[in-house]
Amino acid sequence: MAYEMEDIRTGQEIFYYLLEHHEMSEEAQERLFRSYAENERIQNLVKSQGDAAECDIERYGDVVYLIPREDNAFLGFSKAQLKQILCKSGGTDKDYYLSQFVILTLLVEFYDGQGATSKTRDYMRVGELQNCISSRLREGAERVSAEMEEGQAAEEKQALKGKQVSKGKQVSKEKQVSKEKQISKEKQAAEGQHAVEERLGIAFSNMVEAYEALRSDEKGSRAKTTKEGFLYNILNFLQKQGLIEYVEEDEMIKTTKKLDQFMDWNLLNQNHFQRVRRVLEGEHSMEGESAGS
């Protein structure tokens, strides 16, 4: 396909604008927006430049967004950068994963992926969010513990069945005792916990440990070493990204049009949504919905 010089120049102008602002609305840039929306050649040029810069260029309604891909630390954020911004000084991976869990919990509380729009509420109090985080962490840890117990019971049942059926292949009592000594109960428990958490896709035990290490301060501390300060810094970061409105005076959280569009058009397609819900609420709670989708 041959491109005219005017189309190339306009495509470059649009892409530069997106690099600077990360979004382009019809209201703010009517000429450039219409050029992108109405000219397929220009649209392809802009998307091609985005692909070269490891970004996706997507139009949601009356806004065109530049979305850095997951591994794009130049235009987006690296894990190390997010850890420094969101977590306490010297924060570990446990603190980082806890910060991501907080964001996931916030999204699930505002959006459910059903109906014409996924949004189900207009605002949320900070205290309610904190209670949800505590509750979901506790439920997740209990679910891991319950599945570990089920797995251990199944293994014991299988071992007993094997002893009863395979008389000719029994391991001597001495060898069995020796084998049991090699693997301690503590190691078995740790391996079982890791296996369950790996299947669920999230390490609840690590996050619970990180969350409990944070102090509580009812005076509204902004220190990242407190639960309140940890949450404040995450909300402040999301507000700077234009994803939420955080009204500190009223301790109220509202989502922005930008986040609403991301959730409806991109993040909350059914596959992504079901994955998030499985992580936070357990696989069994979603089986009925999956069957009916």
C-alpha positions in Angstrom: 0.0 0.0 0.0 1.4 3.4 -1.0 1.2 6.2 1.5 1.0 9.9 0.6 3.4 12.2 2.4 0.5 14.1 4.0 -0.8 10.8 5.5 2.7 10.0 6.9 3.1 13.4 8.4 -0.3 13.3 10.0 0.4 9.8 11.4 3.7 11.0 12.9 1.9 14.0 14.4 -0.7 11.7 16.0 1.9 9.3 17.3 4.0 12.1 18.8 0.9 13.5 20.5 0.1 10.1 22.0 3.7 9.7 23.2 3.4 13.0 25.0 -0.1 12.6 26.5 -0.8 8.8 26.2 -4.3 9.6 25.0 -6.0 11.8 22.4 -9.7 12.7 22.7 -12.0 14.1 20.0 -12.7 17.0 22.3 -9.1 18.0 22.8 -7.8 17.2 19.3 -10.7 17.1 16.9 -8.6 17.3 13.7 -6.1 14.6 14.6 -8.8 12.4 16.1 -10.9 12.5 12.9 -7.9 11.9 10.8 -7.2 8.7 12.8 -10.9 7.6 13.0 -11.8 8.2 9.4 -8.6 7.4 7.5 -7.6 3.7 7.5 -4.2 4.5 6.1 -3.3 6.9 8.8 -4.7 4.5 11.4 -2.4 1.7 10.1 0.6 4.1 10.1 0.0 5.0 13.8 -0.6 1.4 14.8 2.6 0.4 13.0 4.6 3.1 14.9 3.0 1.9 18.1 4.0 -1.7 17.4 7.6 -0.6 16.8 7.6 1.2 20.2 6.1 -1.9 21.9 2.7 -0.2 22.5 -0.9 -0.9 21.4 -2.9 2.0 19.9 -6.6 1.5 20.7 -9.6 3.6 20.2 -12.3 3.4 22.9 -15.3 5.5 22.1 -14.1 9.1 21.5 -10.6 8.6 22.8 -7.5 7.0 21.3 -5.1 5.6 23.9 -1.4 4.6 23.7 -1.0 1.5 25.9 2.5 0.3 26.7 2.8 -3.5 26.6 3.6 -5.5 29.7 7.3 -5.6 29.3 7.7 -2.0 28.1 9.5 -0.3 31.0 10.5 2.7 28.9 6.9 4.0 28.4 5.4 2.1 31.2 6.7 1.0 34.6 9.1 -1.8 35.4 8.5 -4.1 38.4 11.5 -2.4 40.2 10.0 1.1 39.6 6.6 0.1 40.9 8.1 -1.5 43.9 10.0 1.7 44.7 6.9 3.9 44.1 4.3 1.7 45.9 6.2 -0.2 48.6 8.2 0.8 51.7 12.0 1.3 51.5 13.7 -2.0 50.9 10.4 -3.6 50.0 10.5 -7.2 48.9 8.6 -9.1 46.2 6.0 -10.0 48.9 5.3 -6.2 49.3 5.1 -5.8 45.6 2.6 -8.6 45.1 0.5 -7.2 47.9 0.3 -3.9 46.1 -0.9 -5.6 43.0 -3.4 -7.6 45.0 -4.8 -4.3 46.4 -5.3 -3.0 42.9 -7.0 -6.2 41.7 -9.3 -6.0 44.7 -10.2 -2.4 43.9 -11.0 -3.4 40.3 -13.2 -6.3 41.3 -15.1 -4.2 43.8 -16.0 -1.6 41.1 -16.5 -3.9 38.1 -18.1 -7.3 37.7 -17.9 -7.9 34.0 -21.6 -8.3 33.5 -24.2 -6.4 31.5 -23.8 -3.5 29.0 -21.1 -1.9 31.3 -18.9 -3.7 33.8 -19.1 -1.0 36.4 -21.4 -1.7 39.3 -20.8 1.2 41.7 -20.0 4.9 41.6 -17.7 5.2 44.6 -16.1 3.3 47.5 -14.9 4.4 50.9 -11.2 3.8 51.8 -12.2 2.0 55.0 -14.4 -0.4 53.0 -11.6 -1.2 50.6 -9.2 -1.9 53.5 -11.8 -4.3 55.0 -12.2 -6.0 51.6 -8.4 -6.5 51.3 -8.2 -8.0 54.8 -11.2 -10.3 54.1 -10.0 -11.5 50.8 -6.5 -12.2 52.1 -7.9 -14.2 55.0 -10.3 -16.1 52.8 -7.5 -16.9 50.3 -5.1 -18.2 53.0 -7.9 -20.3 54.4 -8.7 -21.7 51.0 -5.0 -22.7 50.5 -5.0 -24.4 53.9 -8.2 -26.3 53.2 -6.9 -27.5 49.8 -3.6 -28.6 51.4 -5.6 -30.7 54.0 -7.7 -32.2 51.2 -4.5 -33.1 49.3 -2.8 -34.6 52.3 -5.9 -36.7 53.1 -6.1 -37.9 49.5 -2.4 -38.9 49.6 -2.8 -40.8 52.8 -5.8 -42.6 51.4 -3.9 -43.6 48.3 -1.0 -44.8 50.3 -3.2 -46.9 52.5 -4.9 -48.4 49.5 -1.5 -49.2 47.9 -0.4 -51.1 51.0 -3.6 -53.2 51.0 -3.5 -54.0 47.3 0.2 -54.5 46.5 1.4 -57.0 49.0 4.1 -58.3 46.7 5.5 -54.8 46.2 5.5 -53.6 49.7 8.5 -51.6 50.8 10.1 -52.9 53.9 9.3 -51.1 57.1 12.8 -50.1 57.6 13.0 -48.4 54.2 9.7 -46.7 54.7 10.8 -45.2 58.0 14.1 -44.0 56.4 12.2 -42.3 53.6 9.9 -40.5 56.0 12.9 -39.2 57.9 14.4 -37.8 54.7 11.4 -35.5 54.0 10.3 -33.6 57.1 6.6 -32.7 57.7 7.6 -29.0 57.5 9.0 -29.4 54.0 6.0 -31.4 52.8 3.7 -28.7 54.1 5.7 -26.0 52.4 5.7 -28.0 49.1 2.0 -28.6 49.3 1.3 -24.9 50.0 3.5 -23.9 47.1 1.7 -26.3 44.8 -1.8 -25.0 45.8 -0.8 -21.4 45.5 0.9 -22.0 42.1 -2.3 -23.5 40.8 -4.4 -20.6 42.2 -1.9 -18.2 40.6 -1.3 -16.1 43.7 0.8 -16.6 46.9 -1.6 -15.7 49.6 0.7 -16.8 52.4 3.4 -14.3 51.3 0.9 -11.5 51.0 -0.6 -12.1 54.4 2.9 -12.0 55.9 3.6 -8.7 54.1 0.2 -7.2 55.2 0.5 -8.3 58.8 4.0 -6.7 58.9 2.4 -3.3 58.2 1.5 -1.3 61.3 -2.0 0.1 61.9 -2.4 3.8 62.4 -5.9 5.3 62.9 -4.5 8.8 62.6 -4.2 8.5 58.9 -0.5 8.0 58.5 1.1 8.4 55.1 4.1 6.2 55.9 4.4 3.2 53.7 5.1 1.0 56.7 1.5 1.3 57.9 -1.6 -0.2 56.3 -3.2 3.2 55.9 0.0 4.7 54.3 0.5 1.7 52.1 -3.0 2.0 50.7 -2.8 5.8 50.4 0.3 5.6 48.2 -1.3 3.1 45.9 -4.4 5.3 45.6 -2.3 8.3 45.0 -0.4 6.5 42.2 -3.6 5.4 40.5 -4.9 9.0 40.7 -1.7 10.3 39.0 -2.2 7.8 36.2 -5.7 9.2 35.7 -7.4 6.0 36.7 -9.2 7.1 39.8 -10.3 10.2 41.7 -9.2 10.0 45.3 -11.0 12.5 47.5 -8.9 12.5 50.7 -11.2 14.7 52.7 -14.1 12.3 52.4 -11.9 9.2 52.1 -13.8 8.4 48.9 -12.6 6.6 45.7 -14.2 7.1 42.3 -13.1 5.7 39.0 -12.4 7.9 36.0 -13.8 7.6 32.4 -10.4 6.4 31.4 -10.5 3.4 33.7 -14.1 2.7 32.9 -13.2 2.5 29.2 -10.2 0.3 29.8 -12.3 -2.1 31.8 -15.2 -2.3 29.4 -13.2 -2.4 26.2 -10.0 -4.1 27.1 -9.2 -5.5 30.5 -12.5 -7.1 31.3 -13.2 -9.3 28.4 -14.6 -12.6 29.8 -11.3 -14.5 29.8 -9.4 -11.8 31.8 -12.4 -11.2 34.1 -12.8 -14.9 35.0 -9.1 -15.2 35.6 -9.1 -12.3 38.1 -12.2 -13.6 39.9 -10.8 -17.1 40.1 -7.7 -15.7 41.8 -9.5 -13.5 44.3 -12.6 -15.6 45.0 -11.6 -19.2 44.2 -12.2 -21.4 41.2 -15.3 -23.1 42.5 -17.3 -19.9 42.9 -17.0 -19.2 39.1 -17.9 -22.7 37.8 -21.6 -21.9 37.5 -21.0 -18.6 35.7 -18.5 -20.1 33.3 -21.0 -22.8 32.4 -23.6 -20.2 31.7 -21.4 -17.9 29.6 
